[in-house]
Amino acid sequence: MIGLDIAILGLGTVGGGVKEIIDESPRLKEKLNVAAIWVRKEKVDATQNKTNDYQSILDNDDIKVIVETLGGIHPAYEMIMDAFKAGKNVVTANKAVVAKYMEEFIYEAKQNNVSFRFEPSVAGGIPWIQNLKRVLRIDDVQSIGGILNGTSNFIIDAIVNQHVSFNEALKQAQDLGYAEADPTADIDGYDVENKLCISTDLAFNTLVKPGDAIKKVGIRNLLKEDVDFFLGRNMNIKLIGQARLYNQDKLAISIEPTLLPVDNTIATVNGNLNYVQLTGDTIGPLGFLGQGAGKKPTANALLQDVVDILENNPYYDIDGSHHLVIDNHNFAAEYILRTELDLSDLQNVSNLEGNYWHLANQTIESAHMLYQEILQKDNKSIMFRQ
């Protein structure tokens, strides 16, 4: 077979999309051959190159690239590491495993002189990582961030434009396949956290992992009355993940429902779209809009990585040598908090109207500490960044 032999791990939504695009594209069929597909034991079919014997894939010297589409941490982590040790290049869309094990994967790939690429792990079909590395050839980056979860954006947009409740909007997202039966990762900010860690590693040549140091507020407690309250003040709500470099060696990283003027570019991003942006020394602010998930967009981005390997296109090298500290204690920010509690006795807190309170003279850390205290007494409260 002329071209590059690849193996796909998993034939679910994304894995199936990879195979479909290859099968339907004459130009890709000339370049790529799906030599094997690893599937669960009950789905083995030798007539379609479906196998449960991963070792046979690793032992096949003709297979040069492993396309991991399993998702989750295990067995994806072990299979990626085994692929590197067998001298295979790896491409993946799996943000959870990349965010957690970036350092190990980078090291193992280098040790075995193979490539590790993960373009669709952040913002799906948007060529975010590719363009971030292009910017870094010339500029240092001061900040990254944006709408990194299409499900939460769909929910907020449905509340705004369809005038439905949070639960009704969530049900729509689940019915359309945007949200899982357990929507925790989407609505509590964990999905954004994984993508933000990966982007931060690349943008600042450092290594950060998901954890408590990254301050998170999701949209689980968002009410239609919150949306209406702020729309009445010409503000829209978006779940924003952002990382900013300050004092040369510190990072402020947070994930929060954020208030934006209704005519702000990010505030106008509708449906399940993603919008991710950076600010560079000379390029200034630069943003990218598109499908952040989905079968074909994600599969397309995976295949772009595969073709880059085939064409020996260079990849941005991360070594984590820029040792930055996540420090939200000294980064000033202001917030609005909705709670049924009376906060009038607190310093730098004033009542806006009804259950909405303005938190002035805060840092990210101090505001989140206060919010955690309030949640202990009012677990339906929510905090918005201004």
Secondary structure, DSSP 8 states (H G I E B T S, - for coil): --SEEEEEE--SHHHHHHHHHHHH-HHHHTTEEEEEEE--GGG-BGGGTEES-HHHHHH-TTEEEEEE---SSTTHHHHHHHHHHTT-EEEE--HHHHHHHHHHHHHHHHHTT--EE-GGGTTTTS-HHHHHHHHHTT--EEEEEEE--HHHHHHHHHHHHH---HHHHHHHHHHTTSS-SS-HHHHTSHHHHHHHHHHHHHHHT----SSTTSEE--STT--HHHHHHHHTTTEEEEEEEEEEEETTTEEEEEEEEEEEETTSTGGG--TTEEEEEEEETTTEEEEEEEE-S-HHHHHHHHHHHHHHHHTT---------S--EE--SS-EEEEEEE-SS--TTSTTEEEEETTEEEEEEEEHHHHHHHHHHHHHH-TT-EEEE-
